[in-house]
């Protein structure tokens, strides 16, 4: 049996760890551990394109913890892989951070392009959906620095792109004392609408029937929905989200302060600051393309990379 492997998503806002192995009986992915830490690696780096020392310190401590978790599951050192995304693609001092991680922790860091990130996200998403899945669908993965979009129908990818309009990026451009404020709506929405124009070319000939949110902010939307409906859901890798409930929650979240957002049942503290920006992005995509249905997949980049690794091992 193959040893478990650890895959770390070095997000601009959040670091996430997946430890998984191939199930001995059915060959499917068996998740052994899933951890996330609110590192905010991109904090202070959006304007300067320089990773800040304090942010790199937080990131290093999270990775040290992740490595210990991986070793506790008997992952070998060469099976601990970290994937660098938006902020590590653009920061001028990324090489310093990567060199320290690789030399002091022995974790190999692979900086992937936005398009490669989208490809891996799609691979993860597709593996999570009920079969058969016929609807033309638009995957949306909202990171801190970038948002990845993948349009697909059945097993065919119709197009993919990465736009630098992630939650932390928007917050750095539109804030009052560092936080979202409803007075910013007009300028924020105008910016988002213009930034989404490249996506029009992708969707104009194949209008999506379903928006599929990849983990992250969408998981918080699900947590809020379940809390309000006083329901519990057994683990599933994908499920529908209520657009009506999303719109109600967006209206509420737009009107209240960060301190009140944190208190909402189902809200994760580290998502409360970014969620209004994610909601604005989601709302614009739903409205712009008249999408009538929304789903969430808990699979994303790291799961996609796991499936990619398995496909390479099977060759």
Secondary structure as UniProt FT lines:
FT   STRAND          5..10
FT   STRAND          15..22
FT   TURN            24..26
FT   STRAND          29..37
FT   TURN            41..48
FT   HELIX           53..72
FT   TURN            73..74
FT   HELIX           77..79
FT   STRAND          80..84
FT   HELIX           86..90
FT   TURN            92..93
FT   HELIX           94..100
FT   HELIX           101..105
FT   STRAND          108..111
FT   HELIX           114..128
FT   STRAND          137..142
FT   STRAND          147..153
FT   TURN            154..155
FT   STRAND          156..163
FT   HELIX           167..173
FT   TURN            177..178
FT   HELIX           182..184
FT   HELIX           185..195
FT   HELIX           197..203
FT   STRAND          210..214
FT   HELIX           217..228
FT   TURN            229..230
FT   STRAND          238..241
FT   HELIX           243..255
FT   HELIX           258..262
FT   TURN            265..266
FT   HELIX           269..271
FT   TURN            272..274
FT   HELIX           275..288
FT   TURN            289..290
FT   STRAND          293..297
FT   HELIX           301..313
//
